[in-house]
Amino acid sequence: MALIDRKRVSIPFRDISFQFLKHPVTDDIGSFTDESAIKRSVQNLVRTRFGERFFEPLLGSSVEDSLFETADDFTSGDIEGSIVDLLENFEPRINNINVLVTYPVDSNEISVSIKFDIVGLDRPRQEIDFIFQSTRV
């Protein structure tokens, strides 16, 4: 009997663009694929506040609510843990998640760096860096 080589193969990931721009060739809604789709999804999850999505009260993070908290290791550790929990529960396409949260001195902002691997795709480790800033200073 022949042995079958079974590799974990992933289907391509595809998400729509929230700007709803028309693709010039296909006249369809613009979309993101693979790495860019997953990066956009991760960023949207982290930027979502609790209660913003109907019927999903546990989906969201309190990162933006922590902008005016005291900048110390305990606060950044809590934020890092909550982001890891959020992504492990609501983004099944990624694993090996590392999060680093820093508070630049006297800036009223939070810098977030997220590193992860994409499940089923042979791609290098992905990294997203973004900053939460207060809208009123």
PyMOL commands that set and color helices and strands:
alter all, ss='L'
color gray80, all
select helices_A, chain A and resi 34-47+64-66+73-90
alter helices_A, ss='H'
color red, helices_A
select strands_A, chain A and resi 14-16+31-33+94-102+109-118+126-133
alter strands_A, ss='S'
color yellow, strands_A
deselect
rebuild
show_as cartoon
